């Protein structure tokens, strides 16, 4: 019995930590983030136009503004 109570106490802080961290992990590429990863080509094209790029590219099945990440970061530093 005593061992079960200790295990339960040890898992509560872990559970609470996950409760606070989980929302941060749910912010996905669909929302677009600082690096500019988007679910759709049209979202990436819109952002590309806003930051001065003329094309988009794919990265791991997602879409990003500009020809590549290097160009994207150059353009983001300008804005």
PDB file of N, CA, C and O in Angstrom:
ATOM      1  N   UNK A   1       0.804  -1.198   0.000  1.00  0.00           N
ATOM      2  CA  UNK A   1       0.000   0.000   0.000  1.00  0.00           C
ATOM      3  C   UNK A   1       0.846   1.261   0.000  1.00  0.00           C
ATOM      4  O   UNK A   1       0.588   2.200  -0.753  1.00  0.00           O
ATOM      5  N   UNK A   2       1.830   1.267   0.831  1.00  0.00           N
ATOM      6  CA  UNK A   2       2.652   2.461   0.963  1.00  0.00           C
ATOM      7  C   UNK A   2       3.354   2.803  -0.352  1.00  0.00           C
ATOM      8  O   UNK A   2       3.465   3.975  -0.711  1.00  0.00           O
ATOM      9  N   UNK A   3       3.820   1.798  -1.059  1.00  0.00           N
ATOM     10  CA  UNK A   3       4.510   2.026  -2.323  1.00  0.00           C
ATOM     11  C   UNK A   3       3.578   2.675  -3.358  1.00  0.00           C
ATOM     12  O   UNK A   3       4.012   3.557  -4.099  1.00  0.00           O
ATOM     13  N   UNK A   4       2.331   2.264  -3.420  1.00  0.00           N
ATOM     14  CA  UNK A   4       1.366   2.853  -4.348  1.00  0.00           C
ATOM     15  C   UNK A   4       1.145   4.327  -4.052  1.00  0.00           C
ATOM     16  O   UNK A   4       1.038   5.140  -4.970  1.00  0.00           O
ATOM     17  N   UNK A   5       1.079   4.669  -2.787  1.00  0.00           N
ATOM     18  CA  UNK A   5       0.884   6.068  -2.410  1.00  0.00           C
ATOM     19  C   UNK A   5       2.071   6.911  -2.840  1.00  0.00           C
ATOM     20  O   UNK A   5       1.896   8.042  -3.294  1.00  0.00           O
ATOM     21  N   UNK A   6       3.269   6.377  -2.705  1.00  0.00           N
ATOM     22  CA  UNK A   6       4.467   7.105  -3.123  1.00  0.00           C
ATOM     23  C   UNK A   6       4.470   7.282  -4.633  1.00  0.00           C
ATOM     24  O   UNK A   6       4.779   8.371  -5.117  1.00  0.00           O
ATOM     25  N   UNK A   7       4.136   6.252  -5.384  1.00  0.00           N
ATOM     26  CA  UNK A   7       4.084   6.357  -6.841  1.00  0.00           C
ATOM     27  C   UNK A   7       3.062   7.394  -7.282  1.00  0.00           C
ATOM     28  O   UNK A   7       3.309   8.145  -8.226  1.00  0.00           O
ATOM     29  N   UNK A   8       1.919   7.442  -6.610  1.00  0.00           N
ATOM     30  CA  UNK A   8       0.895   8.423  -6.957  1.00  0.00           C
ATOM     31  C   UNK A   8       1.388   9.837  -6.701  1.00  0.00           C
ATOM     32  O   UNK A   8       1.120  10.740  -7.494  1.00  0.00           O
ATOM     33  N   UNK A   9       2.097  10.037  -5.612  1.00  0.00           N
ATOM     34  CA  UNK A   9       2.628  11.360  -5.287  1.00  0.00           C
ATOM     35  C   UNK A   9       3.675  11.774  -6.311  1.00  0.00           C
ATOM     36  O   UNK A   9       3.740  12.943  -6.691  1.00  0.00           O
ATOM     37  N   UNK A  10       4.482  10.845  -6.753  1.00  0.00           N
ATOM     38  CA  UNK A  10       5.520  11.169  -7.723  1.00  0.00           C
ATOM     39  C   UNK A  10       4.943  11.484  -9.098  1.00  0.00           C
ATOM     40  O   UNK A  10       5.547  12.244  -9.855  1.00  0.00           O
ATOM     41  N   UNK A  11       3.808  10.925  -9.428  1.00  0.00           N
ATOM     42  CA  UNK A  11       3.241  11.186 -10.746  1.00  0.00           C
ATOM     43  C   UNK A  11       2.437  12.482 -10.796  1.00  0.00           C
ATOM     44  O   UNK A  11       2.229  13.022 -11.882  1.00  0.00           O
ATOM     45  N   UNK A  12       1.988  12.985  -9.680  1.00  0.00           N
ATOM     46  CA  UNK A  12       1.218  14.230  -9.674  1.00  0.00           C
ATOM     47  C   UNK A  12       2.048  15.405 -10.195  1.00  0.00           C
ATOM     48  O   UNK A  12       1.559  16.141 -11.052  1.00  0.00           O
ATOM     49  N   UNK A  13       3.280  15.618  -9.721  1.00  0.00           N
ATOM     50  CA  UNK A  13       4.062  16.726 -10.283  1.00  0.00           C
ATOM     51  C   UNK A  13       4.323  16.559 -11.781  1.00  0.00           C
ATOM     52  O   UNK A  13       4.315  17.532 -12.536  1.00  0.00           O
ATOM     53  N   UNK A  14       4.550  15.331 -12.193  1.00  0.00           N
ATOM     54  CA  UNK A  14       4.756  15.082 -13.620  1.00  0.00           C
ATOM     55  C   UNK A  14       3.501  15.434 -14.402  1.00  0.00           C
ATOM     56  O   UNK A  14       3.577  16.081 -15.446  1.00  0.00           O
ATOM     57  N   UNK A  15       2.357  15.013 -13.906  1.00  0.00           N
ATOM     58  CA  UNK A  15       1.094  15.315 -14.573  1.00  0.00           C
ATOM     59  C   UNK A  15       0.850  16.819 -14.629  1.00  0.00           C
ATOM     60  O   UNK A  15       0.404  17.336 -15.653  1.00  0.00           O
ATOM     61  N   UNK A  16       1.134  17.514 -13.554  1.00  0.00           N
ATOM     62  CA  UNK A  16       0.949  18.969 -13.538  1.00  0.00           C
ATOM     63  C   UNK A  16       1.892  19.657 -14.515  1.00  0.00           C
ATOM     64  O   UNK A  16       1.509  20.615 -15.187  1.00  0.00           O
ATOM     65  N   UNK A  17       3.113  19.170 -14.592  1.00  0.00           N
ATOM     66  CA  UNK A  17       4.070  19.737 -15.549  1.00  0.00           C
ATOM     67  C   UNK A  17       3.566  19.567 -16.968  1.00  0.00           C
ATOM     68  O   UNK A  17       3.617  20.500 -17.769  1.00  0.00           O
ATOM     69  N   UNK A  18       3.082  18.379 -17.276  1.00  0.00           N
ATOM     70  CA  UNK A  18       2.554  18.126 -18.614  1.00  0.00           C
ATOM     71  C   UNK A  18       1.333  18.985 -18.906  1.00  0.00           C
ATOM     72  O   UNK A  18       1.129  19.416 -20.040  1.00  0.00           O
ATOM     73  N   UNK A  19       0.535  19.228 -17.900  1.00  0.00           N
ATOM     74  CA  UNK A  19      -0.646  20.059 -18.068  1.00  0.00           C
ATOM     75  C   UNK A  19      -0.266  21.466 -18.530  1.00  0.00           C
ATOM     76  O   UNK A  19      -0.953  22.054 -19.365  1.00  0.00           O
ATOM     77  N   UNK A  20       0.818  21.997 -17.992  1.00  0.00           N
ATOM     78  CA  UNK A  20       1.261  23.336 -18.366  1.00  0.00           C
ATOM     79  C   UNK A  20       2.046  23.349 -19.675  1.00  0.00           C
ATOM     80  O   UNK A  20       2.018  24.345 -20.398  1.00  0.00           O
ATOM     81  N   UNK A  21       2.737  22.272 -19.986  1.00  0.00           N
ATOM     82  CA  UNK A  21       3.555  22.204 -21.195  1.00  0.00           C
ATOM     83  C   UNK A  21       2.728  21.824 -22.419  1.00  0.00           C
ATOM     84  O   UNK A  21       3.021  22.285 -23.522  1.00  0.00           O
ATOM     85  N   UNK A  22       1.715  21.003 -22.248  1.00  0.00           N
ATOM     86  CA  UNK A  22       0.927  20.492 -23.370  1.00  0.00           C
ATOM     87  C   UNK A  22       0.401  21.579 -24.309  1.00  0.00           C
ATOM     88  O   UNK A  22       0.508  21.412 -25.524  1.00  0.00           O
ATOM     89  N   UNK A  23      -0.159  22.678 -23.813  1.00  0.00           N
ATOM     90  CA  UNK A  23      -0.643  23.701 -24.751  1.00  0.00           C
ATOM     91  C   UNK A  23       0.458  24.261 -25.652  1.00  0.00           C
ATOM     92  O   UNK A  23       0.189  24.643 -26.791  1.00  0.00           O
ATOM     93  N   UNK A  24       1.669  24.312 -25.161  1.00  0.00           N
ATOM     94  CA  UNK A  24       2.773  24.806 -25.982  1.00  0.00           C
ATOM     95  C   UNK A  24       3.099  23.837 -27.107  1.00  0.00           C
ATOM     96  O   UNK A  24       3.553  24.248 -28.175  1.00  0.00           O
ATOM     97  N   UNK A  25       2.872  22.570 -26.871  1.00  0.00           N
ATOM     98  CA  UNK A  25       3.172  21.556 -27.871  1.00  0.00           C
ATOM     99  C   UNK A  25       2.093  21.447 -28.930  1.00  0.00           C
ATOM    100  O   UNK A  25       2.329  20.861 -29.986  1.00  0.00           O
ATOM    101  N   UNK A  26       0.927  21.991 -28.679  1.00  0.00           N
ATOM    102  CA  UNK A  26      -0.170  21.879 -29.631  1.00  0.00           C
ATOM    103  C   UNK A  26      -0.152  22.974 -30.683  1.00  0.00           C
ATOM    104  O   UNK A  26      -0.951  22.938 -31.619  1.00  0.00           O
ATOM    105  N   UNK A  27       0.727  23.931 -30.554  1.00  0.00           N
ATOM    106  CA  UNK A  27       0.831  24.977 -31.563  1.00  0.00           C
ATOM    107  C   UNK A  27       1.586  24.380 -32.736  1.00  0.00           C
ATOM    108  O   UNK A  27       2.804  24.209 -32.684  1.00  0.00           O
ATOM    109  N   UNK A  28       0.863  24.069 -33.780  1.00  0.00           N
ATOM    110  CA  UNK A  28       1.455  23.365 -34.902  1.00  0.00           C
ATOM    111  C   UNK A  28       1.719  24.250 -36.092  1.00  0.00           C
ATOM    112  O   UNK A  28       1.413  25.442 -36.079  1.00  0.00           O
ATOM    113  N   UNK A  29       2.284  23.666 -37.110  1.00  0.00           N
ATOM    114  CA  UNK A  29       2.598  24.405 -38.324  1.00  0.00           C
ATOM    115  C   UNK A  29       1.384  25.023 -38.987  1.00  0.00           C
ATOM    116  O   UNK A  29       1.514  26.007 -39.715  1.00  0.00           O
ATOM    117  N   UNK A  30       0.216  24.471 -38.754  1.00  0.00           N
ATOM    118  CA  UNK A  30      -0.982  25.022 -39.378  1.00  0.00           C
ATOM    119  C   UNK A  30      -1.201  26.465 -38.973  1.00  0.00           C
ATOM    120  O   UNK A  30      -1.812  27.230 -39.720  1.00  0.00           O
ATOM    121  N   UNK A  31      -0.719  26.848 -37.814  1.00  0.00           N
ATOM    122  CA  UNK A  31      -0.889  28.217 -37.351  1.00  0.00           C
ATOM    123  C   UNK A  31       0.157  29.151 -37.938  1.00  0.00           C
ATOM    124  O   UNK A  31       0.025  30.371 -37.840  1.00  0.00           O
ATOM    125  N   UNK A  32       1.193  28.589 -38.546  1.00  0.00           N
ATOM    126  CA  UNK A  32       2.294  29.430 -38.991  1.00  0.00           C
ATOM    127  C   UNK A  32       3.043  29.926 -37.774  1.00  0.00           C
ATOM    128  O   UNK A  32       2.418  30.282 -36.775  1.00  0.00           O
ATOM    129  N   UNK A  33       4.333  29.960 -37.827  1.00  0.00           N
ATOM    130  CA  UNK A  33       5.091  30.438 -36.674  1.00  0.00           C
ATOM    131  C   UNK A  33       6.261  31.267 -37.151  1.00  0.00           C
ATOM    132  O   UNK A  33       6.334  31.609 -38.331  1.00  0.00           O
ATOM    133  N   UNK A  34       7.157  31.591 -36.279  1.00  0.00           N
ATOM    134  CA  UNK A  34       8.267  32.471 -36.593  1.00  0.00           C
ATOM    135  C   UNK A  34       9.096  32.046 -37.786  1.00  0.00           C
ATOM    136  O   UNK A  34       9.613  32.898 -38.508  1.00  0.00           O
ATOM    137  N   UNK A  35       9.234  30.773 -38.007  1.00  0.00           N
ATOM    138  CA  UNK A  35      10.015  30.314 -39.156  1.00  0.00           C
ATOM    139  C   UNK A  35       9.185  30.301 -40.433  1.00  0.00           C
ATOM    140  O   UNK A  35       9.741  30.159 -41.522  1.00  0.00           O
ATOM    141  N   UNK A  36       7.889  30.442 -40.323  1.00  0.00           N
ATOM    142  CA  UNK A  36       7.046  30.532 -41.512  1.00  0.00           C
ATOM    143  C   UNK A  36       6.669  29.205 -42.127  1.00  0.00           C
ATOM    144  O   UNK A  36       6.751  29.058 -43.346  1.00  0.00           O
ATOM    145  N   UNK A  37       6.261  28.239 -41.340  1.00  0.00           N
ATOM    146  CA  UNK A  37       5.831  26.951 -41.870  1.00  0.00           C
ATOM    147  C   UNK A  37       4.311  26.942 -41.924  1.00  0.00           C
ATOM    148  O   UNK A  37       3.647  27.277 -40.943  1.00  0.00           O
ATOM    149  N   UNK A  38       3.758  26.557 -43.075  1.00  0.00           N
ATOM    150  CA  UNK A  38       2.316  26.584 -43.283  1.00  0.00           C
ATOM    151  C   UNK A  38       1.827  25.262 -43.852  1.00  0.00           C
ATOM    152  O   UNK A  38       2.574  24.550 -44.523  1.00  0.00           O
ATOM    153  N   UNK A  39       0.579  24.943 -43.581  1.00  0.00           N
ATOM    154  CA  UNK A  39      -0.044  23.719 -44.092  1.00  0.00           C
ATOM    155  C   UNK A  39      -0.297  23.811 -45.594  1.00  0.00           C
ATOM    156  O   UNK A  39      -0.137  22.820 -46.307  1.00  0.00           O
ATOM    157  N   UNK A  40      -0.686  24.977 -46.078  1.00  0.00           N
ATOM    158  CA  UNK A  40      -1.058  25.092 -47.488  1.00  0.00           C
ATOM    159  C   UNK A  40      -0.094  25.987 -48.261  1.00  0.00           C
ATOM    160  O   UNK A  40       0.539  26.891 -47.714  1.00  0.00           O
ATOM    161  N   UNK A  41      -0.014  25.699 -49.531  1.00  0.00           N
ATOM    162  CA  UNK A  41       0.827  26.500 -50.425  1.00  0.00           C
ATOM    163  C   UNK A  41       0.334  27.949 -50.465  1.00  0.00           C
ATOM    164  O   UNK A  41       1.135  28.885 -50.472  1.00  0.00           O
ATOM    165  N   UNK A  42      -0.985  28.124 -50.491  1.00  0.00           N
ATOM    166  CA  UNK A  42      -1.529  29.489 -50.601  1.00  0.00           C
ATOM    167  C   UNK A  42      -1.173  30.348 -49.392  1.00  0.00           C
ATOM    168  O   UNK A  42      -0.917  31.543 -49.544  1.00  0.00           O
ATOM    169  N   UNK A  43      -1.154  29.760 -48.188  1.00  0.00           N
ATOM    170  CA  UNK A  43      -0.745  30.518 -46.999  1.00  0.00           C
ATOM    171  C   UNK A  43       0.715  30.949 -47.118  1.00  0.00           C
ATOM    172  O   UNK A  43       1.065  32.084 -46.795  1.00  0.00           O
ATOM    173  N   UNK A  44       1.561  30.034 -47.585  1.00  0.00           N
ATOM    174  CA  UNK A  44       2.983  30.350 -47.743  1.00  0.00           C
ATOM    175  C   UNK A  44       3.183  31.413 -48.821  1.00  0.00           C
ATOM    176  O   UNK A  44       4.030  32.294 -48.674  1.00  0.00           O
ATOM    177  N   UNK A  45       2.405  31.334 -49.906  1.00  0.00           N
ATOM    178  CA  UNK A  45       2.510  32.334 -50.972  1.00  0.00           C
ATOM    179  C   UNK A  45       2.110  33.718 -50.468  1.00  0.00           C
ATOM    180  O   UNK A  45       2.739  34.719 -50.811  1.00  0.00           O
ATOM    181  N   UNK A  46       1.069  33.761 -49.661  1.00  0.00           N
ATOM    182  CA  UNK A  46       0.631  35.045 -49.097  1.00  0.00           C
ATOM    183  C   UNK A  46       1.736  35.654 -48.242  1.00  0.00           C
ATOM    184  O   UNK A  46       2.041  36.841 -48.364  1.00  0.00           O
ATOM    185  N   UNK A  47       2.336  34.837 -47.375  1.00  0.00           N
ATOM    186  CA  UNK A  47       3.415  35.329 -46.508  1.00  0.00           C
ATOM    187  C   UNK A  47       4.640  35.708 -47.335  1.00  0.00           C
ATOM    188  O   UNK A  47       5.311  36.695 -47.035  1.00  0.00           O
ATOM    189  N   UNK A  48       4.932  34.932 -48.371  1.00  0.00           N
ATOM    190  CA  UNK A  48       6.074  35.236 -49.236  1.00  0.00           C
ATOM    191  C   UNK A  48       5.924  36.631 -49.838  1.00  0.00           C
ATOM    192  O   UNK A  48       6.876  37.411 -49.865  1.00  0.00           O
ATOM    193  N   UNK A  49       4.736  36.933 -50.314  1.00  0.00           N
ATOM    194  CA  UNK A  49       4.484  38.254 -50.895  1.00  0.00           C
ATOM    195  C   UNK A  49       4.667  39.355 -49.853  1.00  0.00           C
ATOM    196  O   UNK A  49       5.221  40.413 -50.152  1.00  0.00           O
ATOM    197  N   UNK A  50       4.202  39.105 -48.635  1.00  0.00           N
ATOM    198  CA  UNK A  50       4.308  40.100 -47.562  1.00  0.00           C
ATOM    199  C   UNK A  50       5.760  40.433 -47.216  1.00  0.00           C
ATOM    200  O   UNK A  50       6.074  41.573 -46.875  1.00  0.00           O
ATOM    201  N   UNK A  51       6.638  39.440 -47.302  1.00  0.00           N
ATOM    202  CA  UNK A  51       8.034  39.671 -46.901  1.00  0.00           C
ATOM    203  C   UNK A  51       8.977  39.878 -48.078  1.00  0.00           C
ATOM    204  O   UNK A  51      10.184  40.022 -47.887  1.00  0.00           O
ATOM    205  N   UNK A  52       8.438  39.895 -49.290  1.00  0.00           N
ATOM    206  CA  UNK A  52       9.256  40.219 -50.444  1.00  0.00           C
ATOM    207  C   UNK A  52       9.865  39.047 -51.190  1.00  0.00           C
ATOM    208  O   UNK A  52      10.835  39.227 -51.927  1.00  0.00           O
ATOM    209  N   UNK A  53       9.326  37.865 -51.019  1.00  0.00           N
ATOM    210  CA  UNK A  53       9.798  36.694 -51.770  1.00  0.00           C
ATOM    211  C   UNK A  53       8.835  36.424 -52.921  1.00  0.00           C
ATOM    212  O   UNK A  53       7.652  36.755 -52.844  1.00  0.00           O
ATOM    213  N   UNK A  54       9.353  35.824 -53.980  1.00  0.00           N
ATOM    214  CA  UNK A  54       8.512  35.581 -55.148  1.00  0.00           C
ATOM    215  C   UNK A  54       8.120  34.118 -55.323  1.00  0.00           C
ATOM    216  O   UNK A  54       7.395  33.784 -56.260  1.00  0.00           O
ATOM    217  N   UNK A  55       8.583  33.249 -54.445  1.00  0.00           N
ATOM    218  CA  UNK A  55       8.278  31.829 -54.581  1.00  0.00           C
ATOM    219  C   UNK A  55       8.143  31.179 -53.208  1.00  0.00           C
ATOM    220  O   UNK A  55       8.383  31.821 -52.185  1.00  0.00           O
ATOM    221  N   UNK A  56       7.760  29.911 -53.190  1.00  0.00           N
ATOM    222  CA  UNK A  56       7.648  29.131 -51.954  1.00  0.00           C
ATOM    223  C   UNK A  56       8.338  27.788 -52.162  1.00  0.00           C
ATOM    224  O   UNK A  56       8.652  27.405 -53.289  1.00  0.00           O
ATOM    225  N   UNK A  57       8.569  27.085 -51.065  1.00  0.00           N
ATOM    226  CA  UNK A  57       9.160  25.747 -51.160  1.00  0.00           C
ATOM    227  C   UNK A  57       8.551  24.836 -50.108  1.00  0.00           C
ATOM    228  O   UNK A  57       7.946  25.299 -49.141  1.00  0.00           O
ATOM    229  N   UNK A  58       8.721  23.518 -50.312  1.00  0.00           N
ATOM    230  CA  UNK A  58       8.226  22.549 -49.339  1.00  0.00           C
ATOM    231  C   UNK A  58       9.343  22.107 -48.419  1.00  0.00           C
ATOM    232  O   UNK A  58      10.506  22.019 -48.810  1.00  0.00           O
ATOM    233  N   UNK A  59       8.952  21.829 -47.168  1.00  0.00           N
ATOM    234  CA  UNK A  59       9.892  21.346 -46.158  1.00  0.00           C
ATOM    235  C   UNK A  59       9.150  20.318 -45.315  1.00  0.00           C
ATOM    236  O   UNK A  59       8.241  20.667 -44.562  1.00  0.00           O
ATOM    237  N   UNK A  60       9.532  19.060 -45.439  1.00  0.00           N
ATOM    238  CA  UNK A  60       8.887  17.970 -44.688  1.00  0.00           C
ATOM    239  C   UNK A  60       7.371  17.968 -44.851  1.00  0.00           C
ATOM    240  O   UNK A  60       6.638  17.784 -43.880  1.00  0.00           O
ATOM    241  N   UNK A  61       6.908  18.170 -46.069  1.00  0.00           N
ATOM    242  CA  UNK A  61       5.477  18.123 -46.342  1.00  0.00           C
ATOM    243  C   UNK A  61       4.712  19.391 -46.016  1.00  0.00           C
ATOM    244  O   UNK A  61       3.500  19.447 -46.227  1.00  0.00           O
ATOM    245  N   UNK A  62       5.380  20.398 -45.513  1.00  0.00           N
ATOM    246  CA  UNK A  62       4.752  21.685 -45.204  1.00  0.00           C
ATOM    247  C   UNK A  62       5.279  22.720 -46.198  1.00  0.00           C
ATOM    248  O   UNK A  62       6.227  22.456 -46.936  1.00  0.00           O
ATOM    249  N   UNK A  63       4.668  23.875 -46.208  1.00  0.00           N
ATOM    250  CA  UNK A  63       5.055  24.933 -47.136  1.00  0.00           C
ATOM    251  C   UNK A  63       5.720  26.086 -46.404  1.00  0.00           C
ATOM    252  O   UNK A  63       5.331  26.453 -45.295  1.00  0.00           O
ATOM    253  N   UNK A  64       6.739  26.652 -47.058  1.00  0.00           N
ATOM    254  CA  UNK A  64       7.449  27.799 -46.494  1.00  0.00           C
ATOM    255  C   UNK A  64       7.624  28.863 -47.566  1.00  0.00           C
ATOM    256  O   UNK A  64       7.793  28.534 -48.740  1.00  0.00           O
ATOM    257  N   UNK A  65       7.587  30.134 -47.180  1.00  0.00           N
ATOM    258  CA  UNK A  65       7.834  31.215 -48.132  1.00  0.00           C
ATOM    259  C   UNK A  65       9.277  31.189 -48.632  1.00  0.00           C
ATOM    260  O   UNK A  65      10.154  30.619 -47.983  1.00  0.00           O
ATOM    261  N   UNK A  66       9.514  31.801 -49.773  1.00  0.00           N
ATOM    262  CA  UNK A  66      10.847  31.997 -50.359  1.00  0.00           C
ATOM    263  C   UNK A  66      11.383  30.711 -50.989  1.00  0.00           C
ATOM    264  O   UNK A  66      10.817  29.632 -50.808  1.00  0.00           O
ATOM    265  N   UNK A  67      12.471  30.843 -51.720  1.00  0.00           N
ATOM    266  CA  UNK A  67      13.056  29.712 -52.441  1.00  0.00           C
ATOM    267  C   UNK A  67      13.630  28.664 -51.498  1.00  0.00           C
ATOM    268  O   UNK A  67      13.597  27.470 -51.795  1.00  0.00           O
ATOM    269  N   UNK A  68      14.155  29.112 -50.362  1.00  0.00           N
ATOM    270  CA  UNK A  68      14.716  28.198 -49.364  1.00  0.00           C
ATOM    271  C   UNK A  68      14.739  28.906 -48.011  1.00  0.00           C
ATOM    272  O   UNK A  68      14.407  30.087 -47.912  1.00  0.00           O
ATOM    273  N   UNK A  69      15.134  28.174 -46.978  1.00  0.00           N
ATOM    274  CA  UNK A  69      15.130  28.765 -45.630  1.00  0.00           C
ATOM    275  C   UNK A  69      16.135  29.902 -45.494  1.00  0.00           C
ATOM    276  O   UNK A  69      15.902  30.854 -44.749  1.00  0.00           O
ATOM    277  N   UNK A  70      17.233  29.806 -46.199  1.00  0.00           N
ATOM    278  CA  UNK A  70      18.240  30.873 -46.123  1.00  0.00           C
ATOM    279  C   UNK A  70      17.647  32.193 -46.616  1.00  0.00           C
ATOM    280  O   UNK A  70      17.807  33.232 -45.975  1.00  0.00           O
ATOM    281  N   UNK A  71      16.960  32.143 -47.763  1.00  0.00           N
ATOM    282  CA  UNK A  71      16.329  33.362 -48.276  1.00  0.00           C
ATOM    283  C   UNK A  71      15.228  33.838 -47.327  1.00  0.00           C
ATOM    284  O   UNK A  71      15.078  35.037 -47.096  1.00  0.00           O
ATOM    285  N   UNK A  72      14.470  32.906 -46.786  1.00  0.00           N
ATOM    286  CA  UNK A  72      13.413  33.267 -45.837  1.00  0.00           C
ATOM    287  C   UNK A  72      13.984  34.042 -44.656  1.00  0.00           C
ATOM    288  O   UNK A  72      13.447  35.084 -44.279  1.00  0.00           O
ATOM    289  N   UNK A  73      15.060  33.546 -44.077  1.00  0.00           N
ATOM    290  CA  UNK A  73      15.650  34.222 -42.914  1.00  0.00           C
ATOM    291  C   UNK A  73      16.237  35.584 -43.288  1.00  0.00           C
ATOM    292  O   UNK A  73      16.172  36.524 -42.496  1.00  0.00           O
ATOM    293  N   UNK A  74      16.803  35.693 -44.475  1.00  0.00           N
ATOM    294  CA  UNK A  74      17.297  37.005 -44.939  1.00  0.00           C
ATOM    295  C   UNK A  74      16.142  37.998 -45.020  1.00  0.00           C
ATOM    296  O   UNK A  74      16.259  39.136 -44.564  1.00  0.00           O
ATOM    297  N   UNK A  75      15.042  37.566 -45.595  1.00  0.00           N
ATOM    298  CA  UNK A  75      13.892  38.454 -45.742  1.00  0.00           C
ATOM    299  C   UNK A  75      13.281  38.806 -44.385  1.00  0.00           C
ATOM    300  O   UNK A  75      12.866  39.943 -44.164  1.00  0.00           O
ATOM    301  N   UNK A  76      13.228  37.833 -43.483  1.00  0.00           N
ATOM    302  CA  UNK A  76      12.657  38.107 -42.160  1.00  0.00           C
ATOM    303  C   UNK A  76      13.496  39.113 -41.385  1.00  0.00           C
ATOM    304  O   UNK A  76      12.954  39.911 -40.621  1.00  0.00           O
ATOM    305  N   UNK A  77      14.806  39.083 -41.571  1.00  0.00           N
ATOM    306  CA  UNK A  77      15.667  40.062 -40.888  1.00  0.00           C
ATOM    307  C   UNK A  77      15.406  41.476 -41.393  1.00  0.00           C
ATOM    308  O   UNK A  77      15.606  42.440 -40.654  1.00  0.00           O
ATOM    309  N   UNK A  78      14.966  41.611 -42.629  1.00  0.00           N
ATOM    310  CA  UNK A  78      14.661  42.926 -43.192  1.00  0.00           C
ATOM    311  C   UNK A  78      13.371  43.507 -42.615  1.00  0.00           C
ATOM    312  O   UNK A  78      13.205  44.726 -42.562  1.00  0.00           O
ATOM    313  N   UNK A  79      12.470  42.645 -42.188  1.00  0.00           N
ATOM    314  CA  UNK A  79      11.145  43.106 -41.731  1.00  0.00           C
ATOM    315  C   UNK A  79      11.063  43.112 -40.268  1.00  0.00           C
ATOM    316  O   UNK A  79      10.026  43.469 -39.709  1.00  0.00           O
TER     317      UNK A  79
END
